[in-house]
């Protein structure tokens, strides 16, 4: 219900709302992400202008030597514009070529005096064909990439395209302003720019919508004229769908209307880049970042207090103007006229809606681990390049480690064969694993297990051995050791000698006759090597001439070596070994099967075993070629 006072207030507002007196109108807000709203602040913008001012002084920059580059997407379907239709029609349709359109990336290049260089187009194809840029602006450079996006390799080619036009040198440098996209930041790009007099200055992250000249005054008109050109193309080609091969020609019709002298100059002026103006952005431009401020302690209570007076006014009639909170930065103040039955005089107070209900602030977010935020920097400076090189080395090292782990995991589950040096497959355990083997046999079965692997090589080709095959060899080797040891008298060391192995072995459902040959390296007495007759390299070479498999005994370590029909050399070691094939603690090591590259590789492996565990017993020179 209106009383006389409220009626008078409404009556005073009517002249403001009458036609011809409007001071506001309805607008569609531009969607702005939280990242953009919070990133565009004085803390990020200030260092950019400091670096820009420093480059002005160091390089004595003039407008014709200041460039801006950025990418934008060109679609094969236009965005429908508003049309005039009857008021009773609820829906109006317009034909487009595709529901899900393909996009081509265009790199725009302008400088501060209003000139523009021919653009670069990246088509979503594997190979570039000249007809992909037919009808494009003269001088357009074309590339192809399956994704249609800019990459680090393509951006280096774009820099070559820029250098061909600007003719920069280390003595006459040009400044190129660009965003922090990962395709723009690479060692090759920085090296090329340093060698050819191009200085790269990056914008603060998420600030290009305010600080990039192309975004401010070029790409908006370009998209508008591009949509109109597509619409005209659809009218001139009824029933035909637009493809990526038509984009270049349509761009050629819209390019000259958007990349104008006035638009380019206005873009550099609006961003404060040229002429240099570090105060181009006012407090109102930074207003959005204040709404996204994060409170350090507790979230602010933004609930409206409940009115307690009978008149339900925000402030009591007894409140004085000095007691009412006032914000000197508030955009507007309201004059509130109140009446009271107890007081005859009206009290006027100054307060804003923000005093009554402040703008909500972002509550404290839980910290998440993420990559470091980018900053504005001169990419071609030595410290920045050194930091980028260190980052690349760290990333490459991490990728190599991950690839090694993935490759080793695949080798233990799938087929075994690689051409790389000392690549191997590991069993699930080794001959000394307490959970698998008994105490009276554990750690003594290496000769029996080497014999078991020789028998198994006749059943299944060594190139196809997997972790399950190695497990079977170890289990049957332990069984073979028990069978042989039960028939022999007790001995102190418990190891099997070559002379104690039977001529006929029945394992894995097959019977194999072993031919015992004379030791080529020395004479075996007990487990000691009493003398050397030849090097291990010569001995193994002579052995492979007569037999495909042999047992190598280094002190108390027995290993099986095998040469398959493809002349690949394989080594089976039942002892506890690590991922490099070297001795490892029983708790972490496993038996291994190694594909060695050649005889020299086998000789080196044996020498490394000797140096690790047997050097105090056997002179290393005995086994080296």
C-alpha positions as a printed Julia matrix, in Angstrom:
625×3 Matrix{Float64}:
  0.0     0.0     0.0
  1.32    3.43   -0.95
  1.22    6.28    1.5
  1.72    9.91    0.63
  5.46    9.71    1.26
  6.05    6.7    -0.96
  3.8     8.18   -3.65
  5.91   11.32   -3.66
  9.12    9.25   -4.06
  7.69    7.31   -7.03
  6.49   10.51   -8.62
 10.01   11.95   -8.4
 11.42    8.93  -10.29
  8.98    9.17  -13.19
 10.82   11.94  -15.1
 13.96    9.78  -15.09
 12.13    6.85  -16.67
 10.31    8.84  -19.35
 11.37    8.33  -23.02
 14.23   10.6   -24.04
 15.48   10.84  -20.48
 16.94    7.33  -20.1
 20.48    7.1   -18.67
 20.7     3.3   -18.89
 19.78    0.56  -21.34
 19.79   -3.25  -21.48
 23.04   -4.87  -22.61
 24.21   -8.45  -22.95
 27.22   -8.93  -20.64
 30.36  -10.41  -22.13
 31.12  -13.71  -20.37
 34.34  -13.39  -18.39
 35.89  -16.39  -16.67
 36.94  -16.25  -13.04
 40.56  -16.75  -14.13
 40.4   -13.66  -16.33
 38.54  -11.59  -13.77
 41.03  -12.33  -10.98
 44.21  -12.31  -13.1
 43.7    -8.83  -14.52
 44.96   -6.81  -11.56
 47.62   -4.23  -10.81
 50.03   -6.86   -9.52
 50.14   -8.59  -12.93
 49.74   -5.55  -15.17
 52.37   -3.4   -13.46
 55.42   -5.62  -14.24
 54.39   -5.81  -17.9
 54.51   -2.04  -18.32
 57.78   -1.89  -16.35
 59.39   -4.35  -18.79
 57.86   -2.54  -21.77
 59.21    0.79  -20.55
 62.65   -0.78  -20.1
 62.58   -2.14  -23.67
 61.57    1.28  -24.99
 64.72    2.72  -23.44
 67.11   -0.12  -24.32
 66.01   -0.6   -27.94
 64.94    2.99  -28.69
 61.7     1.56  -30.04
 59.64    3.35  -32.66
 56.03    2.43  -33.54
 56.93    0.67  -36.79
 59.11   -1.8   -34.82
 56.43   -2.89  -32.33
 54.35   -5.91  -33.39
 51.58   -7.99  -31.88
 50.81  -11.58  -32.9
 47.95  -13.82  -31.8
 45.85  -16.72  -33.06
 42.13  -16.91  -33.64
 39.85  -19.65  -34.95
 38.0   -19.49  -38.27
 35.02  -21.82  -38.46
 33.29  -23.44  -41.42
 29.89  -22.41  -40.0
 28.78  -18.87  -39.41
 27.2   -17.51  -36.25
 23.67  -16.4   -37.17
 23.07  -12.67  -36.8
 19.85  -10.9   -35.86
 17.2   -10.64  -38.58
 13.94   -8.72  -38.9
 10.87  -10.95  -38.6
  7.2   -10.65  -37.79
  6.48  -10.23  -34.12
  4.16  -13.23  -34.05
  6.9   -15.56  -35.34
  8.54  -17.28  -32.39
 11.42  -19.03  -34.15
 13.51  -18.0   -37.14
 15.9   -20.5   -38.78
 19.02  -19.88  -40.82
 21.04  -22.43  -42.76
 24.58  -23.27  -41.68
 27.0   -25.69  -43.31
 27.62  -27.98  -40.34
 26.34  -28.61  -36.85
 29.89  -29.29  -35.66
 32.18  -27.18  -37.75
 35.88  -27.57  -38.48
 38.21  -24.76  -37.53
 41.33  -23.28  -39.06
 43.8   -21.35  -36.93
 44.81  -17.93  -38.22
 47.82  -16.05  -36.86
 47.28  -12.3   -37.15
 50.21   -9.87  -37.2
 49.95   -6.07  -36.83
 52.28   -3.25  -35.82
 51.77    0.05  -34.02
 51.64    2.26  -37.13
 48.63    0.36  -38.46
 50.31   -2.01  -40.9
 49.6    -5.73  -40.96
 51.67   -8.61  -42.26
 50.13  -11.45  -44.29
 48.55  -13.97  -41.92
 49.48  -17.6   -41.34
 46.83  -20.34  -41.65
 47.01  -23.77  -39.99
 44.69  -26.31  -41.64
 43.54  -29.51  -39.87
 45.35  -31.82  -42.28
 48.53  -33.9   -42.19
 50.02  -32.44  -45.37
 49.74  -28.92  -46.67
 48.47  -28.36  -50.21
 48.64  -24.99  -52.02
 44.9   -24.97  -52.75
 44.21  -24.74  -48.99
 45.04  -21.01  -49.07
 43.48  -20.21  -52.45
 41.81  -16.81  -52.26
 43.5   -15.86  -48.98
 45.05  -12.4   -48.49
 48.17  -11.98  -50.66
 51.31  -13.37  -49.06
 49.45  -15.73  -46.71
 51.65  -18.57  -45.44
 49.96  -21.95  -45.01
 50.7   -24.92  -42.74
 49.05  -28.22  -41.89
 48.6   -29.93  -38.54
 46.17  -32.8   -37.77
 44.6   -30.87  -34.9
 44.44  -27.57  -36.74
 46.17  -25.83  -33.82
 49.39  -23.91  -33.56
 52.38  -25.95  -32.35
 55.92  -25.11  -31.26
 57.37  -26.28  -34.57
 54.88  -24.3   -36.64
 55.39  -21.16  -34.58
 59.09  -21.21  -35.45
 58.06  -21.22  -39.12
 55.74  -18.29  -38.39
 58.68  -16.41  -36.9
 60.61  -17.04  -40.12
 57.62  -15.63  -42.01
 57.67  -12.51  -39.82
 61.43  -12.06  -40.2
 61.2   -12.18  -44.0
 58.95   -9.11  -43.88
 60.41   -7.05  -41.03
 64.09   -7.68  -41.94
 65.21   -7.37  -38.32
 68.85   -7.8   -37.28
 70.65   -8.0   -33.92
 71.57   -4.32  -34.46
 68.04   -3.26  -35.47
 65.69   -5.29  -33.29
 61.9    -5.45  -33.34
 59.57   -6.14  -30.42
 56.92   -8.86  -30.75
 54.23   -8.93  -28.05
 52.42  -12.24  -27.61
 50.58  -14.3   -25.01
 51.93  -17.1   -22.83
 50.57  -20.01  -24.88
 52.87  -23.04  -24.73
 53.25  -23.12  -28.52
 54.98  -19.72  -28.36
 57.58  -20.76  -25.78
 60.27  -23.14  -27.0
 64.06  -23.25  -27.12
 64.09  -23.26  -30.94
 61.86  -20.18  -31.12
 63.98  -18.28  -28.6
 67.24  -19.21  -30.36
 65.86  -18.1   -33.72
 64.68  -14.78  -32.29
 67.99  -14.1   -30.56
 69.89  -14.78  -33.78
 67.64  -12.57  -35.91
 66.96   -9.55  -33.71
 63.44  -10.38  -32.52
 62.59   -9.6   -28.88
 59.66  -11.55  -27.44
 57.63   -9.95  -24.64
 54.83  -12.04  -23.16
 51.62  -10.66  -21.72
 50.44  -11.51  -18.2
 48.35  -14.72  -18.08
 44.61  -14.39  -18.75
 44.97  -10.69  -19.59
 44.97  -10.77  -23.38
 41.31   -9.76  -23.57
 42.31   -6.39  -22.09
 45.95   -5.97  -23.08
 46.31   -7.5   -26.55
 45.72   -5.07  -29.45
 44.46   -7.8   -31.78
 41.83   -8.86  -29.26
 40.74   -5.32  -28.52
 40.1    -3.91  -31.98
 40.87   -6.45  -34.74
 39.42   -9.88  -34.06
 35.96   -8.56  -33.17
 35.45   -6.8   -36.52
 37.12   -9.74  -38.28
 34.58  -12.23  -36.9
 31.71   -9.9   -37.8
 32.86   -9.43  -41.4
 33.8   -13.12  -41.65
 30.25  -14.12  -40.65
 28.83  -11.76  -43.25
 31.17  -13.19  -45.89
 30.03  -16.74  -45.05
 26.42  -15.65  -45.31
 27.09  -14.15  -48.74
 28.91  -17.32  -49.77
 25.89  -19.42  -48.74
 23.61  -17.22  -50.84
 25.9   -17.52  -53.86
 26.29  -21.3   -53.46
 22.83  -22.59  -52.57
 22.76  -26.12  -51.2
 26.54  -26.37  -50.96
 28.37  -26.99  -47.71
 31.35  -24.89  -46.82
 34.61  -26.79  -46.25
 38.02  -25.82  -44.96
 39.12  -25.27  -48.56
 36.65  -22.36  -48.79
 37.79  -20.66  -45.57
 40.79  -18.94  -47.15
 38.7   -17.32  -49.88
 36.06  -16.15  -47.39
 38.81  -14.77  -45.15
 40.21  -12.85  -48.1
 36.89  -10.99  -48.43
 36.77  -10.06  -44.73
 40.45   -9.51  -43.92
 40.92   -6.07  -45.46
 37.79   -4.73  -43.74
 39.0    -5.71  -40.26
 42.77   -5.2   -40.48
 42.48   -1.49  -41.17
 44.88    1.29  -40.26
 42.54    2.84  -37.71
 41.71   -0.46  -36.02
 45.36   -1.43  -35.58
 46.42    1.96  -34.22
 43.41    2.04  -31.9
 44.33   -1.39  -30.54
 47.81   -0.31  -29.5
 46.47    2.94  -28.07
 43.68    1.23  -26.09
 46.14   -1.16  -24.45
 48.67    1.54  -23.57
 51.44   -0.12  -25.58
 51.98    2.6   -28.17
 52.09    5.37  -27.24
 53.29    4.06  -23.88
 50.7     4.75  -21.2
 50.95    2.68  -18.03
 47.87    4.41  -16.59
 45.55    3.5   -19.45
 43.54    1.21  -17.16
 41.46    2.91  -14.48
 40.17    1.59  -11.17
 36.93    0.58  -12.89
 38.89   -1.75  -15.2
 40.29   -3.61  -12.19
 36.94   -3.76  -10.4
 36.24   -7.4   -11.31
 39.41   -8.63   -9.61
 38.21   -7.21   -6.28
 35.09   -9.35   -6.38
 37.25  -12.45   -6.66
 39.55  -11.62   -3.75
 40.14  -14.6    -1.48
 39.77  -14.07    2.24
 42.71  -15.34    4.26
 40.81  -16.2     7.42
 37.05  -16.68    7.35
 34.47  -15.94    4.67
 32.66  -12.66    5.0
 29.09  -12.79    6.23
 27.05  -11.22    3.45
 23.6   -11.73    4.91
 21.4    -8.66    5.2
 20.67   -7.72    8.83
 17.06   -8.03    9.86
 15.32   -4.66   10.25
 14.07   -3.96   13.75
 12.33   -0.6    13.42
  8.63   -0.3    12.86
  9.15    1.5     9.56
 11.38   -1.37    8.28
 13.96    1.11    7.06
 17.65    0.13    6.69
 18.72    2.65    9.34
 16.87    3.77   12.46
 15.42    7.27   12.65
 17.61    7.96   15.65
 20.83    7.14   13.74
 22.94   10.16   13.04
 24.89   10.8     9.87
 28.16   10.31   11.71
 27.13    6.83   12.91
 26.15    5.56    9.45
 29.08    3.9     7.65
 30.23    5.74    4.55
 32.58    4.58    1.78
 34.43    7.42   -0.01
 34.98    5.16   -3.03
 31.33    4.25   -3.43
 29.86    4.97   -6.84
 26.7     6.58   -5.51
 24.94    7.51   -2.31
 21.29    7.55   -1.51
 19.36   10.16    0.4
 16.84    8.55    2.68
 14.0    10.57    4.15
 12.49    9.05    7.24
  9.76   10.09    9.61
  9.15    9.09   13.19
  6.12    9.39   15.41
  8.35   10.36   18.33
 10.55   12.86   16.45
  9.22   15.76   14.43
 12.47   16.52   12.61
 13.54   14.31    9.69
 17.09   12.93    9.74
 19.0    12.62    6.46
 21.85   10.08    6.29
 24.32    9.2     3.55
 24.83    5.51    2.81
 25.2     3.35   -0.27
 23.68   -0.05   -1.08
 27.17   -1.51   -0.73
 27.26   -0.3     2.9
 24.05   -2.17    3.61
 24.94   -5.3     1.66
 28.6    -5.49    0.58
 29.61   -7.32   -2.56
 30.25  -11.0    -1.83
 33.87  -12.09   -1.62
 35.31  -15.42   -2.61
 35.78  -17.79    0.31
 39.13  -19.41    0.95
 39.74  -22.23   -1.5
 41.52  -25.45   -0.68
 45.01  -25.33   -2.08
 45.59  -27.62   -5.03
 48.87  -28.66   -6.54
 49.08  -27.3   -10.06
 51.64  -25.92  -12.43
 53.18  -22.54  -11.69
 51.3   -19.53  -12.99
 52.9   -17.66  -15.88
 54.09  -14.08  -15.66
 54.96  -11.33  -18.07
 58.56  -11.78  -19.17
 61.03  -11.03  -21.94
 61.45  -14.54  -23.33
 64.61  -13.81  -25.3
 66.61  -12.71  -22.26
 69.34  -15.06  -21.02
 67.84  -15.8   -17.56
 64.48  -16.69  -19.09
 66.12  -18.95  -21.65
 68.21  -20.68  -18.97
 65.11  -21.27  -16.86
 63.26  -22.71  -19.85
 66.18  -25.0   -20.72
 66.28  -26.31  -17.14
 62.55  -26.95  -17.29
 62.91  -28.82  -20.6
 65.71  -30.97  -19.19
 63.65  -31.81  -16.12
 60.63  -32.72  -18.24
 62.73  -34.86  -20.6
 64.34  -36.66  -17.66
 60.94  -37.38  -16.15
 59.56  -38.67  -19.46
 62.6   -40.92  -19.91
 62.15  -42.37  -16.44
 58.43  -42.98  -17.01
 59.13  -44.56  -20.39
 61.73  -46.85  -18.83
 59.3   -48.0   -16.15
 56.54  -48.57  -18.68
 58.89  -50.5   -20.97
 60.16  -52.71  -18.17
 56.62  -53.43  -17.01
 55.68  -54.44  -20.52
 58.72  -56.7   -20.81
 57.76  -58.7   -17.73
 54.28  -59.39  -19.07
 54.63  -59.7   -22.81
 57.1   -61.22  -25.25
 60.78  -60.82  -24.6
 62.88  -59.39  -27.41
 64.45  -56.02  -27.87
 67.38  -54.88  -29.9
 68.61  -52.5   -27.21
 71.61  -53.35  -25.11
 71.01  -55.43  -21.97
 67.21  -55.42  -22.16
 65.8   -58.24  -20.13
 62.81  -59.9   -18.54
 62.64  -60.58  -14.8
 61.12  -63.56  -13.03
 58.86  -63.16  -10.03
 61.59  -64.41   -7.66
 65.13  -65.85   -7.63
 66.9   -69.01   -6.47
 67.29  -67.72   -2.89
 63.69  -66.62   -2.26
 62.75  -68.02    1.16
 59.01  -68.08    0.44
 59.53  -70.4    -2.56
 62.46  -72.71   -1.86
 63.45  -74.83    1.15
 66.36  -73.9     3.36
 68.45  -76.98    2.46
 68.36  -76.13   -1.27
 67.98  -72.36   -1.29
 70.83  -70.49   -2.98
 72.68  -73.61   -4.17
 70.76  -74.51   -7.31
 72.4   -72.19   -9.88
 74.05  -75.03  -11.85
 70.85  -77.09  -11.79
 68.78  -74.09  -12.85
 71.21  -73.28  -15.66
 70.8   -76.9   -16.81
 67.01  -76.54  -16.52
 67.11  -73.47  -18.77
 69.13  -75.39  -21.39
 66.46  -78.1   -21.45
 63.68  -75.51  -21.67
 65.38  -73.83  -24.65
 64.67  -77.03  -26.62
 60.97  -76.81  -25.71
 60.35  -73.11  -26.36
 62.4   -70.56  -28.29
 64.22  -68.16  -25.99
 62.91  -65.17  -27.96
 59.41  -65.96  -26.66
 60.27  -66.46  -22.98
 58.15  -64.52  -20.5
 58.06  -64.14  -16.73
 56.02  -67.35  -16.43
 58.66  -69.28  -18.38
 61.41  -68.08  -16.04
 59.33  -69.07  -13.04
 58.94  -72.61  -14.43
 62.69  -72.87  -15.08
 63.43  -71.92  -11.47
 60.87  -74.37  -10.03
 62.03  -77.31  -12.18
 65.67  -76.37  -11.56
 65.11  -76.67   -7.81
 63.42  -80.04   -8.39
 66.4   -81.18  -10.5
 68.83  -80.13   -7.77
 66.95  -82.18   -5.16
 66.9   -85.25   -7.39
 70.64  -85.08   -8.08
 71.67  -84.12   -4.55
 69.83  -87.1    -3.03
 72.03  -89.47   -5.05
 75.32  -87.79   -4.07
 77.28  -88.07   -0.82
 77.14  -85.15    1.57
 79.63  -82.35    0.88
 80.54  -79.18    2.64
 79.65  -76.57    0.02
 76.49  -78.18   -1.36
 76.99  -76.92   -4.93
 76.64  -79.14   -7.96
 79.64  -79.72  -10.16
 79.34  -80.06  -13.91
 80.67  -83.61  -13.58
 77.81  -84.47  -11.21
 75.05  -83.6   -13.69
 73.56  -86.73  -15.4
 73.86  -87.24  -19.13
 70.09  -87.66  -19.49
 67.7   -85.02  -18.11
 63.9   -85.39  -18.15
 62.13  -82.08  -17.59
 59.12  -80.23  -19.01
 57.75  -83.43  -20.55
 60.84  -84.06  -22.65
 64.13  -85.95  -22.32
 67.41  -84.3   -23.31
 70.85  -85.87  -23.58
 73.63  -83.55  -22.49
 77.08  -83.82  -24.05
 79.73  -82.95  -21.5
 82.73  -81.19  -23.04
 86.04  -80.21  -21.56
 86.19  -76.88  -19.81
 87.68  -74.33  -22.17
 88.58  -71.69  -19.58
 90.25  -73.82  -16.96
 90.26  -76.99  -14.92
 87.48  -77.34  -12.36
 88.58  -78.8    -9.03
 85.78  -78.67   -6.47
 84.44  -75.14   -7.02
 87.81  -73.45   -7.43
 89.24  -72.35  -10.77
 92.81  -73.58  -10.46
 94.19  -72.27  -13.74
 93.16  -70.5   -16.92
 93.62  -71.9   -20.41
 92.06  -69.13  -22.55
 89.93  -66.01  -22.29
 86.21  -66.31  -21.73
 85.56  -64.6   -25.05
 87.52  -67.23  -26.99
 86.06  -70.05  -24.93
 82.46  -69.03  -25.58
 83.12  -68.44  -29.29
 84.59  -71.93  -29.64
 81.74  -73.41  -27.63
 79.06  -71.81  -29.84
 80.74  -73.37  -32.89
 79.8   -76.82  -31.55
 76.82  -76.28  -29.23
 73.96  -73.74  -29.08
 74.09  -73.56  -25.26
 76.74  -73.52  -22.56
 77.12  -72.96  -18.83
 79.44  -70.19  -17.61
 80.73  -70.64  -14.05
 82.31  -67.63  -12.34
 83.5   -68.82   -8.92
 80.2   -70.11   -7.39
 77.94  -68.37   -9.94
 76.53  -70.47  -12.78
 74.79  -68.88  -15.77
 73.36  -70.27  -18.99
 74.19  -68.69  -22.35
 72.35  -69.57  -25.55
 72.72  -68.58  -29.19
 69.48  -68.9   -31.15
 69.16  -69.56  -34.94
 69.02  -65.78  -35.53
 72.47  -65.46  -33.87
 70.97  -63.58  -30.93
 72.77  -64.2   -27.63
 70.73  -64.82  -24.46
 71.93  -65.13  -20.88
 69.92  -66.67  -18.01
 71.03  -65.92  -14.44
 69.08  -67.45  -11.55
 70.74  -65.28   -8.87
 69.34  -62.11   -7.3
 69.88  -59.32   -9.82
 68.64  -55.75  -10.11
 67.26  -53.96  -13.18
 70.78  -53.46  -14.54
 71.7   -57.14  -14.21
 74.03  -56.51  -11.28
 73.95  -58.35   -7.91
 71.17  -57.14   -5.63
 69.97  -57.92   -2.07
 67.82  -61.03   -1.79
 64.84  -58.94   -0.68
 64.62  -56.91   -3.89
 66.43  -58.88   -6.62
 65.02  -61.36   -9.14
 66.3   -63.86  -11.67
 66.8   -62.4   -15.12
 66.95  -63.28  -18.81
 69.05  -60.86  -20.87
 69.18  -60.36  -24.61
 72.79  -59.31  -25.2
 73.87  -57.45  -28.28
 76.99  -59.41  -29.24
 79.97  -61.31  -27.85
 81.62  -58.12  -26.67
 78.5   -57.3   -24.7
 78.51  -60.77  -23.14
 82.19  -60.43  -22.26
 81.51  -57.04  -20.65
 78.64  -58.42  -18.61
 80.76  -61.26  -17.27
 83.55  -58.83  -16.43
 81.12  -56.61  -14.5
 79.9   -59.62  -12.51
 83.52  -60.49  -11.73
 84.36  -56.99  -10.58
 81.27  -56.9    -8.33
 81.42  -60.25   -6.55
 84.4   -62.35   -7.65
 87.4   -60.08   -8.02
 88.93  -61.2    -4.71
 88.98  -64.83   -5.93
 89.82  -64.65   -9.63
 92.2   -62.23  -11.38
 90.09  -60.14  -13.82
 92.71  -60.5   -16.57
 91.81  -64.16  -16.9
 88.43  -63.27  -18.37
 89.19  -60.16  -20.43
 90.08  -60.3   -24.11
